[in-house]
Amino acid sequence: MQLKENYTIDFVINAGGRASYKTDEILLDREAVASVKGFLQEFQDITINTEIPVALMVYDSGTSMKIYTLQDYFAPSVFEGMDLVQVVTLEFSDK
């Protein structure tokens, strides 16, 4: 099975600059019938050299799924058993 979802995530810094990224299409062995998607909804303070999760997509072929949040990125064992987990993070460097 091929996931054909398309998301656009815009990052605006000081009302200027913009970045855009695209991943290759994903092929799954089984059809994903359950999914959870979450996106950063509010402004976030930046801590230099620390990842900030801004998007989360979880897919599974099972018939039910837990609710996941962006903060689950920091405890990846909660995704055990899911068919596919994607997280987009930003990290601002001091270099």
VOFIKE-864109 format. One record per residue: y, z, x of N, C-alpha, C, O in turn; residue in one letter. Coordinates in steps of 0.1 Angstrom, whole numbers, plus 5000, padded with zeros to 4 digits. Each point is the difference from the previous one (the first is absolute). Example, Ala and Ser with C-alpha at 12.3 -4.5 7.8 and 13.67 -1.06 7.14 Angstrom:
2
494350785132501250004991501250005009500050075010A
501149864986501150005009501150084992501150015005S
END
This chain:
95
498850005008501250004992501250005009500150065010M
500949874986501349995007501150064992500249974989Q
500550135018501250064993501249915002500349965011L
500350004978501149915000501350064995500949944994K
499350195009501250074996501149975011499649995012E
501650004984501149985009501150104997500550014989N
499850075021501050104999501149965010499849965011Y
501550074985501149985009500650145001500350074990T
499949975022500650135003501249985009499949945011I
501350094983501249995008500550135006499950104993D
500549895019500550125007501449975004500349905007F
500650184988501449985003500550125008499950114996V
500749865016500550115008501549985002500549905004I
500350204992501550005000500549874994500949945006N
498650034982500549884993499949875008500849914997A
498450085013499849885007498649995005499250104999G
500449795007498749995006498950004989500150074990G
499049845012498949994990498749965007500149925010R
498850134986498749965006499049964989500150064989A
499049855014499049964991498749975008500049955011S
498950094983498749995006499049954990500150034988Y
498949905017498949954992498750015007499949985012K
499050074980498750015006499149884996500349934990T
498750055017499049904996499350044987500050124997D
499549784996499350034988498750095003499449985010E
500350104981498950105002498849964992500149974988I
498750025018498849974993499250134999499750075010L
499949964978499150124997498649954996499949904994L
499150195009498749974997499750014985499249934994D
501550164999499950034986501349994993501150015006R
498949974981501249994992500750134999499350104996E
501949915007500850134999500450014985500849924995A
498650184998500450014986500950124998500650024989V
499650075021500950114999501049995011499649975011A
501650064987501050005011501150104997500350034988S
500350015022501250095000501049945010499749975011V
501650024984501049955009501250094999500450054989K
500249995022501250095000501049955011499649955011G
501650064986501149965009501050115001500350074990F
500449945021501050105002501149974990500549894999L
499950224994501049984989501350065003501049974992Q
499150115018501350065003500349995015499249975008E
502150064995500450005014499250105008499650114994F
500149865018499250095009500850035013500549905006Q
499650224998500650035012499149955011498750014999D
501949945012499249955011499850105011501050075004I
497849955001499750085012499649905010499049934998T
501750065013499749905011498650025004499550115002I
499849785001498649995005499050064990499050055004N
501349954983499150054990499849904989501049954995T
497850025002499749904990500450054986499950114996E
500749794996500350034986499249904991500349885001I
498850174991499349914991500949954989500750084994P
499449795004500949944990499249934989500649974989V
498249995013499249934990498550045002499550015011A
499850004978498650045000499349924989500449994989L
498449945015499249924991498650045002499549995012M
499850064978498650045001499249924990500449994988V
498549965016499149924991498650055001499550045010Y
499849954979498650044999499249934990500649964989D
498150025013499249934990499450104990499349954991S
501050185010499550094990500850004987500949924999G
498750164992500650004987501150104998500750014990T
499550085020501150104999500550025014499449975010S
501850094991500750025012500950124999500650024990M
499550065021501050105000501449955001500249885003K
500850204995501349975002500450035015499750115004I
500949795003500350025013501549995002500749934992Y
499950145018501449995003500249955014499150005008T
502249974995500349965014499750105010499649975011L
500550164985499750115009498650015004499650065010Q
499549884982498550005004499849925012498950025006D
502049904999499949935012499750095012499249975009Y
501450154990499850105011498750075000499750085009F
499549904980498750064999499049894996499550004988A
500249915021499249884996498650034994499549914994P
500050205008498650034995500050004985498949984994S
502350034999500050004985499649864995499749994988V
500449915021499749864995498549975003499649884997F
499650215007498649975003499349954988500150054989E
499249845013499249934989500849894993499449924993G
501950075009500749894995499749875007499750005012M
500349884981499749885006501149955009499749945011D
501650084986501149955008501250094998500350034989L
500350015022501250085000501049935009499749975012V
501550004983501149945008501250094999500450054990Q
500249985022501250085000501049935009499749955011V
501650044984501049955008500950115005500450094991V
499849925022500850115005501249955008499949885005T
501150194996501249975009500150125010499750114997L
500649855015500350105011501249955008500049895005E
500950204996501349975007499850075014499750125001F
500549805009499850045014501350045007501149954997S
498750145013501250035008500149925012500850025009D
498449874992500149915011500749874997500249925009K
END
